[in-house]
């Protein structure tokens, strides 16, 4: 799992560099779709943030830690035992918290988002078309009788390719083709905002809520090491800190409306509360008995047995591996 994530990250990095070089030359007539807003947000701070290099390295380091945390915990536990496992868990949580603190600083006090590193902006097939340069592209552009040349034209100043009017109205789509073409070019408000305007800066209350959200995993791990994982104190303490963080983070800001990225991130964080159903001691006392009864009743029934099999495969993981239910 960790290796696949790392290979995917490296693959996206190679595609991103190739697309950037091809975009400067602009040799093909294929237009890539607009990147997701979260990608534009991260790329802006990679170049123009308070500390661009620091933001880029911390974003990458945080992603690498999230990809390998399960592997680290399971390997250390198997090699050196449970005590060493909790030490490495605490070290990983501290490292991730430091990365997130640095990202808040690098973004001038803006909310953290998941993923913390830009994702793939386009599918490999689209990128391949964008990078491909037909051998007869120069000849087609110079020959007016070539049908390919009549559907696209290239600007002399910038070298960009555009659809010709004949291609829009003469492709057999009917009289509504011009309207359809124009509607396909309409952008949503998020697409036309500057990257720095996608997310406003947080006020003092929301900033404290963000700090609590960052520190909550460390507080939870330290409480587990002090009182044990099967006591109620770490569970209630983590829930209390996360609830306070939620209240502070959702405080309305009079000077700026909540952005779409912030709304999506707050919704994601709200779903993270479900992980408390899988954490000890709530899990052993309430969730596990009901889950075991459900599995026993459905494991031999058609279709439902497929879902039951997945539950049985993952059940030992969230029962024994901290990072599967840490939501950090």
N, C-alpha and C positions, 0 to 999 in steps of 0.2 A: 504493500500500500504506500509506504513512504517513498520507495524507489519510483513508483509510477507517478506520484505527485511531483517528485524532483525532475523526472524526465519531461513531464508535461510543462513544467516551469521553464526548463531550458529550451524546449521546443518553441514555446511562445516567445522567448527572448530572441531566438534566431529569426523567427518570422517577423518580429517587430523591427529588427535591424534591416532585414531585406526590404520590407515595405517602405521604411524611411528612406533608404537609398533610391528605390525605384520612384518614390513620390517626388524626389528632387529632380530626377530626369524626366519623369512623366512621359514614359515612352509608350505605354499602352492606353487604349481607349476605355478600359474598364475602370469604373469608379467604385471605390470601396465604400461600404456603409459607414455612417457616422459612428464613431466609437461610443461605447456606453458613457454616461455622464460620470460614473465613478472613475473610469480610466482618464478622462479629461481632467478631473480633479487632481488625481495623483500625479499625472504628467506635468501639470502646472507647478506643483510644489517640488517636483524633481528638478525643475529648471529655474524657477523664480521665487521659491520660498525663502524663508528667513535663513535657512541653512540647507541649500539644495542637496549637497552631497550627503550631509548627515541624514536628511529625510529619506533619500534613496536607499542608503545602506541600512538604516533602521527598518524601513519597510520590507526590504528583502530579508533581513535577519529575522524579523518577526514571522514572516511567511515560512522560512526554513524551520524555525522552532515549532511552528504549528504542524508542519508536515512530518516532523520526526519525533515529536514528544511521546507518542504512544510506543514507538520502537525503543526510545531511551528508557522509559519506565519499565517495560517488560524485560529488556535485556539486563538492566541493573538488578532487578528483582531476582531474575534467574541466576545471575552470577554471584551477587554479594548479599542477597537477602532483603528482608522487608525494611530494616532500618536504613540501609543504603538507598533503597527505593524512595523513601520519603525525603531523604536529603536531596536526591536528584530532582524530585518533583518540586521541592521548594526552590531549588536553584533555577529550574526552568521557569517557574512562575515569576520569580524576581527578575529574571532576564527579560521576559515578555513585558512585565510592568515597566521596566526601564525603557524598553523600546517604545511603548505606547506613550509614556511621558515625553520622550523625545519627539514623537510625532505630533503631539499636541503643541509642543513648543515650536516645531518647524512649520506648523500650519497657522501660527499666530492665534492659538486659542480656539480652534474649530473642533467639531465633534470627530471622533474616530469612526471609521467605517470598516466593514468587512465585505470583501477582502481588502487587506491592507496593501496589496500590490496589484498593479493593473492586470486584468485578465485578458484573454485573447479577444481582440476586437472584431475579428472576422474569421470565418471558417477557412480551413486550408485550401478548399477548392476555389473559393473566391480569391484568395491570395495568389494562388497559382495562375489564375487568369490575369490578375493584375500584374504579375511579374513577367508573364510571357509576352514576347515581342515578335509578331509575325515577320517572316523573312521578307515578305512583299509589302510591308507596311509603308515603306518610303515610296515604292512604285505606285501603290494604291492611292497615296495622298497626292501624287503628281499627275495621275491620269484621270481626267474628268469623266471619261466614259466608264470607269470602273464602278460597279454598283456599290462596292464597299465605301468608295470615296464620297458617294452621294448621300450616305446616311450619317456620316460624321465629318466634322471639319475641325481643324486645329488652328488655334489662335497664334498669330505670329509673335506677339509680345511675350506671352507667358508659356506658350506651348501646350495649353490645356485643350482637351478634346471636348466637343459639344455635339449634341444631336442637332441635325438640320431640321428645318421646318418640314421639308418633304418627308423625312423619316417619321415625323410625328403624325402628319395628317394623311400620309399615303401608305400606311402599313395595313390597310384593310380593317381597321378597328372601328370605322364608322365616324360619324360627325362628332361624337363625344370624346374622341381620342385626345384632342387638345386639352380638354378639361381634365381628363384622366391623367394626362402627363403632368399638368400643373399640380394636381392634387398629390401626385407621387413625390413631388419636390417640396411639399409643405413640411415645415419643421415644427416640432413642438417647442414650447417656451424653454425647456431645459437645453435644447440643442443650440439655441442662439445666445444663451447667456455666456459671459466670459467665465473661464474656469474658476477665477477667484471669487465670482459672484454666485457660484452654485450653492455654497454653504456660507451663511453669515457667521461672524465671530460670536462666541457664547458670552453671555453675561456672567457675573460672579457666581450666582446660584447654580446655573447650569454647568459652569466650570467645576464647581465643587462636586456636583453630581457625576461629572465625567471622571474626576479623580477617584471618587469612591468606587465607581465601576471598574476602574483600572486596578485598584488595591484590593477589591473583594476577594479574588483568588488567593492572594497572599495571606489575608486574614483567615480565610477558610483553612488553608494548609497548616498555618501555625496553630490554629485551634485544634485541628486533628492531631498534631504532634503533641499537644499539651494534654488534651482530654480523651483522645482516642476517636476512631472513626465511628464507633457504634454508640456513642453518647449523643444526647440531643443538643448539647451546647454548641458545637461547631455548625450543626444544621440550622439552628435558630439564629445564630450570629450572622452567618452568611446570608440567610434570607432577609434579616433585618437590614443589613448593609445594602443589599441589592434593592430592597424596597425603598429605602431612603434615596438611593441613587436614582431610582426611577422617578420618584416624586420631584426631585430637583431637576432632573434632565428634561422633564416635560413641562417645566415652568414656561409660560408664554413670554416671549420677548417683545416688548412694546415697539422697539425700533425696527424689527424685521420679522416677517412672517416665516414660519417653518418651511424649509425647502423640501422638495420631493425626496432628496437623498436622506435627509434627516428623518422624514416620516417612515421611509423604508427601513432605516436602521433601528428606529425605536420599535417598530413592529417586530423586527427580528429579535431584539432584546426581550420583548415581552414573551415570545415563544420560549426563550431560554428558561423561564420559570418552571417549565414542565420537567426540566432535569431534576428538580427537587423531589419528584416522585420516584426517581431512580437512585437516590442517595440514601445511605444509611444514616440513622436507623429507621427512617420513614419507609424505606423500601422493604426491609425485613418484616416490619410490623404490619404494613397495610398493602403495599403493591405486590410483593412476591406471592403471598398466599392466593390472592385473586388471579394473578397471572398464571400460577401453576394449575389452578383449577380450570382456567380457560384453555390452557394447552392440553390438559388431560381430556377435556371434552371434545376438542376439535382436531386432535392430531391424526385421527383416522377418518375424518370426513373429507370428501372430495373438495378440491379448490381451497377450502379453509386450511387443509393440511400444508399447503405451500406456504401460506403466511405463518402458520405455526412452526414450520421448520426453520424459517428465518429467525423467529423469536428465540427458538431453542439454541440456534447457533450463536446469537449475539448475547444471550443471557449470561454466560460465564464471563464475558468481557466487561459488561457494565457492573457486574458484581465484584470483580477483582481488580480492574484497571481504573485508576483514578481519572485519567484524562478523557475517558469515554463519556463521563458524566460531569466533567468540570465546567463545561460551557465557558471556557476561558480562551 
